[in-house]
Amino acid sequence: MVLTTVLASLLLISFADAAIPNAMLRGRPSVPEVPVPERTVTSPNGTVLPPLTTVYYFNQLIDHNNPSLGTFQQRYWMDWEFYEAGGPIVFMTPGETNADGYEGYLTNDTINGMIAQQQHGAAVLVEHRFFGYSNPYDNLTSQSLELLTIQQAIDDLVYFAQNADLPMPGGDNVKPDTTPWILIGGSYSGALTSWTMVNKPGIFYAGYASSGVVEAITDYYGYFTPIREYMPQNCSSDVQAVIAYLDLVYAENNTAAIQSLKEAFGLGGLSHIDDFAAALQYNLFDWQSLQPFIGPGAMFFEFCDALEVKNGVSAPATGWGLENAIYAWGSFWNTTYYAYVCGDLDAETCLGTYDTTQSYWTDVSVDNADRSWFWMVCNQVGYYQVGPPEGQPAIVSRILQPIYEERQCVNMFPQKFYWPPSPSALEVDMMYSGWNVEVDRLFFANGLRDPWREATVSADGLYKPNTATQPIYEGDGFHCSDLITESGIVDETIYTVQMAGLEYMKSWLANY
């Protein structure tokens, strides 16, 4: 029953993502949602606890560099069903999202709750500034978002840990100076775990970073490497054939062939070739919604089946070839995928990025995770998912380069950027150590099939050592798979990662 619920939740996330018009934001480094179990929560002594969905508020500093500006209300959630005096506080932010709906990370359906249960700890989930309803100001204008930085987010975690009086009995006496706090995160929030422990040592006794994208990378073509490696090879071959053809006719300025190709996908009304190239990425971004317990009915596999199964026969590893690939991929867009992505919108409105009057670019109301994350991308972390260099296999068009996304930064934030900006990724990596992180009691968990793998400490060619004080474990999982308990039930390599994480936490806390 739990597995069915988790599966349904992740599929809903996939459909929700389909409505996002910007390809880059569909593949943002986010934590998979885990549903809240429908059960009564009780403490070890049998006391019935508040529902997991109960919202608490913490007075967080608006600006850690200028406390005189006052505070805003930062939302958080808490579960102390396993807590016994002396146990740790297991602390997490889900990162760049509205945190409501992530209360499952308080339970033992996730590694957070597994650690809390093993160590008799309490679990806390806090919403990231400028996401959901934890906003220093009542808008997301460029002026307000100046306070959305990695450093402010780090300082939020530290200030919360040092000042929050938690709502459980004795919760006013579990600050980091008397109680071990374990900082957990996945994806961007996994990177934030590493960055926080580098930048503010001694606050969090231990950390667990799942799929932590610790290295900020502007030209992040590596996103598609694990997808190309682990997707069905016949599907990869045919996708590469179509992309190579697109890049060829673009290089030749063959406008008739380009228009014919767009029309094959039902996208003849899309004005700009780079927007068409970006639209073809959408099928690949569906890979990020996969987990070990999601079956062949997932949208990504529907896409590959549409390309590779003909009259009940699957293509060989080399695929069916260019002509069939264009026809089959285009038919999939026409019959299934366009409605899934765009609904009733026309192609230019749905997929175009040049009309800056659209509300997508101008809406500054709060609880707009896409806008807030775009701010962080444009200013600091990059992660632009683009085509690879010449000479490497390409399942994404080389028409797509960082300038495609950087132009959209101007669209979204014209008050901040007068021309396409380059994010300060190198500065981020210098300040917070990136791949060079060396921190005691920080556990890294990664997945071979994770499209964000190349920004983690398990990136190809990095060969970062796995040590007793900074262990690095890698299973066969997808994005943040090890955070979800069910992943370990269906995949023994992920179970190994989870058990290693639990064992390290046990041994580290024994020495507290």
N, C-alpha and C positions, 0 to 999 in steps of 0.2 A: 504493500500500500504506500509506504514512504517513497519507494522508487518511482511508482506511478505518479505521485504528486510532484516529485522533483522534476521528472521528465516533462510533465504538463507545464510546469512553471517555466522551464527553459525554452520550451517551444513557444510559449506566449511571448517570452523576451524576443525570440527570433522574429515573430510577426510584428512586435512593436518596433523593432529596429528597422523593419522594412519601410516604415513611413519617414525615415530620416532622409532628407534629400541630398545631403552631402556625403559622398562615398567615404571620405576620411573619418567622419564621425560614426559611421556604421561600424568601423573597425577600431574604435577607441579602446584603450587598455582598461577595461572595466571588469569588476568582479561579478561572476554569475550569481544571479539571485537564487536564494534558497527559501522555500515556503515556510511559513510559521506553522509548526505542528498544532493541531487542534486537540489540546489536552490541558488539564489543570496542572499548574506548576506548584510544587510544594517544596519547602525547605527540608533539610535532613531531619528536623524535629517534627515534621508533619504539618507545619504551618502553611496554609494556602497563601501563595504569593500573588502579587498583582499580575494581570495578564502580560505576556511578553510584549504586547503592542502598546503598553503604557508609555507615554512620552514624558520625559523629564527635561528640564531646562537648566542650562549652566550659563552664568554670566561671563561670557568670553570677551576678552579685550578686542576692541575694534582694530586697533593698531598697536602692535607690541613695541613699536618704536616711539609711540606717543600715547601712553596710557591715559593722558588727560582727555582724550577723545571719548572715553567712556567704554561701555560694553554693549554687546548685543546678545540675544538669547540663542544659544546653540543647543539644538535638540540632541538628546541621547536616549538610549534604551538600555535596560539592564536586567540581568537574571542572576539570582543568587541561590538557585535550587541545590547546587552542590557545595555551597560555601561553608567552610568551617574556619574558625578563628585561626589566623596565621597563614591561611591559604593566599595564593596570588590573585591579582586582578588581571584578567585577560582582556586586553584593550584593543579595539579595532575601529578604524574608519573604513567604510566601503569605498571611499574615494569620490570620484567625479560623478556623483549621482544623488538623486533624492534617496535618503537612507530608509525611508518608510517602505517596507517590503523586504528589507534585509534582516529582519529580526531573527530569522532562522540561524544567523551566525551567533546567536546567543546560546544555541542548543547543541547537543551532542550529535546532531545531524551534520555538524561541521567540525573541523579540526579545533576551532575555538572551544567549543563545548566539550570535545574529547579531552583537551588539555585541562579545562576547568574541572571536569569530572574526575580525572586521574589525580589532580593535585588539590582537590577540594577548594577550588577557587571560584570567583565570581566573574561573569562576563559582562563587558560594557561595549556598546556600539555607539559611536559618536558621528554626527553628520559633519561633513567637510564644509568649511566656510564657502559661501556663495553657491552652494548647491542645496536643492530642496528648499526648506524654509529656515535655514541658518544663515541669515544675511545681515551683514553690518548695516546695509542701507536697503531701502525698499525698491531698488532698481538695479539693473545690470548695465548701466552706462559705462563708458570707458573710464570716466572719472571715478566711479565707485569701484570698478574692478582693478584699479591700481593697487588695491589692498589684497588682491588675489595673487599670491606668490607662493612658491615652495617654502620660503623661509617663514612667512606668516603661518602657513599650514603646520610646519614643524613646531613653531612656537605655540600654536593652539594646543597641540597634543601635550606638550610639556606643561603649559599653564593649567590645562585641565587636570592632569595627573597630580600636580602639586597643590591644587586649590579646591577641587571638587569635593563636596561632602555628599557621598553617595547615599541613596535612599534606603539601603539595607541597614539592619541593626549594626551599629558600630562603624557605619560607613563614613563617619567623620574622622576616623582614626586609621585610615589605610593609605596614607600618602606614601610616595616612593622612599621616604627616609626610614619607614618602619615596615614596609610591605613590598615584596617583589611584584613589579608590574611587568607583564609580558606584552610586548607590542606585536600585533599580527596584522598583516596586510596581504592583499593580492593584486597583481598587475600594477597599476599606478600606485595604489596604496601599499603594495609590497615594496615598491621603490621608496616610497615615503618612509616605510619602516627602516630601511637601510640608511637613507639620508638622515633620518632623525637620530639614529644611533651614532652616526658619524659626527653630526653637527652638535649634538647635545649628549655627550657621553655621560654615563653615570645615573641617568634618570630612569631608563628602562633596563631592568636587570637582564632580560633576554628578549629575543625577537624571532619571529617566524615570517619569512617572506616567500610567498608563493607566486611564481611567475613574475617576480619583481623586475620591472623594466628599469634597472638601475642606471643604465647608460642612455643619456639623452642623445638622440641621433637625428639630425635634420633630414638627411637623405636616406630614409629607412626602407629601401627596397628589400631588405632582408625579411620583412614581414611575410613575403610570399614564398620564401625558400622552404620552410617546413610544409607549407601547403602543397607545393609542387612535388616535394619528396614523398609525401604520404598519401596524397589523393590517388585514386585509381590511375595507373599509368596510361591507359588508353585515353582517359579523359584529359590528362595532362598533355598528351601528345597532340590531341586535336585542338585544345585551347591554344597551345603554342603555335599551331599552324595558322589559326585565325589571327592571332596577334601579329605574327610575322607578316602576314598578308596586309593587315591594316597598316603596319609601319612601312611596308614597302610602297603601297599606293600613296601614303602620305608623303614619303620622301620623294616620290615621283611627281607629286602635286597632281595626281590623277583624280580630279574632282568628280568625274563621272563614276569611277569605281568606288570612291568614298561614299557618294550618295547612294549608290546601289547597295553597298554593304549596310549602311544605316537603315535603308528601307527594308532589308531582309530581317532586321530586328524590330521592325515597326517603329523605328526612331528617325524616320526621314525628316520629321519636323524639328529635330534637334539642330540648332544653328551652328554650333561650334564643335570642331573635331575633338578637342580635348575633353569636352563634356561627354561625347560619345565614348571615348576611350575610358573615361572614369565610370560610365554606366556599366561597361563590361566587367569592371572590378566587382560589382555588386554580388555576382554569383560566388566569387571567391571569398568575400567577407562573411558569407554564410558559414564558412568553415569554423569561424570563431565561436559559433553557437553550439558546436558539437561537444559531447562528453562521452565517456566510455559506455554509458548506459543508454545512449540515444541510438535508435536503430536506423534501418535503411529508409524509413519514411521521412527523414529530415530533408529540408529543402536542398541542401548541398548535394545529397545523393540523388534526389529527383533530377537535379540538373545534369549530373553525370550520366544517369540512366538515359535521359533524353538524348544525350549526345552519342552514347556508346551501345545502346541496345536497339537492334534493328531486326524486326521480324522474329523476336525472341532470341536472337543471337547476339552475344557480346563481341565487340571489336577486339582484335589482338592488341598487344601492348603499344603498337604503333598507331592505333586509332583507325578510323575509317578514311581519313584523308580530308583535305581542305574543303572540297565541294560539299561533301556530306556534313562536315562540321559547321559550315556557315548555315546550311539549310536547317540542320537539327537544332543548333543553338538559337538561331533566329526564330524557329517555330516555337521553341520553349518560351522565349520572351513573348511572342504573340499570343500564345494560348494560355500561359500560366503566369509568367513572371512579371509582365508589365502591370497587370492588375494587382499583383501582390505588392509591388513597389509603389506604384503611382495611383492606384484606384481609378478615379474618374478624371484625374488631372491630365492635361496635355503634356507632351514630352518636354517642351521648353520650360513650362511652369514647374514640372516635377524634377527634372534633371539638369536644367540649365543653371549656370552660375554667373550670368552676366547682367541680369536685371536686378539692379541694386535697390529698386523700389519695393521688392517683395518683402512681406512682413518677416520672412525668415531672417533677413539681414537687419531689419529695423526694430524688431520687438525687443524691448529692454525690460520686460516684466520678469520678476523673480521666478525661480523654479524652472529654469531653462538650462538644463545641463549641457546641451549642445553649445550654447553661447559661452557659458562659463569655461568649458573645456577648450573651446576654440581660443579663448583668451590665453590660456596657459600654453597651448600649442604654439600660437603665434609669437609669444613673448619669450618662452623659455625652453620647451622640450622638443619642439619639432615633431618628430615621428611621422614625417610625411611619407605615406605609403605609395611609392612611385615605381616606375619601370627600372630594371636593372641596367648596369653598364653593358656596353657592347661586348660580345663574346660570352655572355652568360645566358643560360636558357631563360626565356621570358614568357610568363603566363600573364603579364601585364604590359601594356604598351609603353614604349620608351617616349611616346608623346608626352606622357605624364612625368613631369619633373617638379622639384620643389616650388618653382615659380607658380605652378598651377594653384597650389594651396596658398602660397604667400600672397598672390593676387586677391584671394578671397579674404585674407586678413584685412585688407583695405576695405573690401565690401562690408565686412562685419563691423569694423571699428574705424570709420573714416576720421573720427576726432583724434584718434591715437596715431594712425599711420597715414602718411601722405603718399607713400610709395611702398611696394612690397617689402616687408621686413624679413630679415634673417633672425631666427630665434637664437637666444644666447646659450645654445646647447653645450658648447665647449666650456663656458663659464660654469654652467650647472655641474658638469662632470668634474671640473677642478674643485669646486666648492664642496661637493658632496661625495667625491671619490669615484663615482660611477663603477666601472668594472674593477677598479683598484681598491675597492672597499676591503678593509681589514678591521674587523670588529669582533670582540670576544662575545661568545654566546649568541650568535646570530645564525639561525638555521635557514638555508636556502633550499627551496623545493621547486623543481622545474619539470617541464614535460617535453618530450621529444616532438610531439605533434603540435606544440603551441606556436602559433604564428608570431608571438612576441618573444620567442626563444632567443633570437639574435640580439635582443637588448638586455638579456639577463646574464648572469655569471656563468651560464651554460652555453654561451654563444659558440658557434663553430670556430675552432682555431684559437680560442682563448686559453684553454687548458688551465683554468684556475684551480689551484690545489684544494682538495677536500681535506679539511683539518678537524681536529677534535674540538677546537674553539669556534671554528666557522665552517660547519659541515655543508656540503653541497650534494644534494641527492636529485637524481633525475629518473623519472619513470616514463612509461609510454603514453602518458596522458596528454590532454589538450590544454586549454587555457585554464589555469587555476584548478585543475581537476582534483588535486590533493586536498583542497579545502573542503570538498564535499565527501562526507563519510561513505556514501553509496559508491563512489568511484573505486574505493579500495575493496569493496565487496565484489565488484565485477572484474577488477584488474589487479592481479597480484603484484605487479610492479609498483602500482600506486599505493597498494597496501604496505609494501615495504618502505616506501617513502614516509607514509603516515606513521608507521610504527617506529621508524628511526627518529622522527620528530618528537614523538611522545617520549621515547627513551632519553633523548638528549635533554628535554625539559625536566624529566625526572631527576637525572643526574646533576644538572646545573642547579636546580632548586634545592637539592639535598645539601649543596654547599653554600647556600645563602646565609 
